[in-house]
């Protein structure tokens, strides 16, 4: 066995066991707080590379096939990026003045205004379903996020965010366009066939990067559990509640798409790419908001394994 083949076999091993490997990465992130603090500055580059890998795996044919019937994709994307955050923004504005702090408003923004996580199509595939619909939703949502997210950030925070909507839009666009260009260059250099043949290795690399991302995100979580156990536990529970609520409501409203597509949309809606938003916001992240972002990775990483038995029982149509 060559020196290169061992790491490649390890990547394949991780790729085939991605859901369990993701759980382990979260546990290690909380178990080694010093390592999390060291990796935290790499959050932005990790998001960029994860985005690039997500775009690298995009096969044009399934996306084009789904776009030939644009209504499900259009309604799903509008639900994800416009309807849910609009309802959240309206709720915040309807509450009595002074009852919503800027931190809470920013948490609501992170929880419901972002696109699906980059790994949403892969997670759907891991659950034994066709990931084409989730992939098409991801591509469309990513394209629109630099337009929609800054608007809702401004609406929800009442202009309290220390970053102009245009600046946020430009940062999001830079992440998305830059990663797309890198992915297209890599795809041109490697070729579609080599990428398909190496899909399990790419999955494994994705797991390694998600492990590092989890380490970066978990910075401060262990200390928070020790210093403020009740608050930290309450936030943990709320992240699961918010994810489950978005998932359940979406599935119920979109059952007419067919159980499998409704499930893919529901999972994509409940698993938001908060990392992209945090990376774009840069240093403008208060401690409480970071804690929500960190603990919000728990449902994202755990849902694929928890929902797999349910997904396997879904009818195809």
Buried (B, 14 or more C-beta within 10 A) or exposed (E): EEEEEEBBEEBBEBBBBBBEBBBBBBEBBBEBBEBBBEBBEBBBEBBBBBBBBBBBBBBEEBBEEBEEEEEBBEBBBBBBBBBBBBEBBEEBEEEEEEEBEBBBBBBBBBBBBBBBBBBBBBBBBBBEBBBBBBBBBBBBBBBBBBEBBBBBBBBBBEEEBEBEBEBBBBBBBEBBEEBBEBBBEBBEEEEEEEBEEBBBBBBBBBBBBBBBBBBBBBBBBBBBBEEEEEEBEEBBEBBBEBBBBBBEBBBEBBEEBBBBBBBBBBBBBBBBBBBBBBBBBBEEBEEBBBBBBBBBBBBBBBBBBEBBEEBEEBEEE
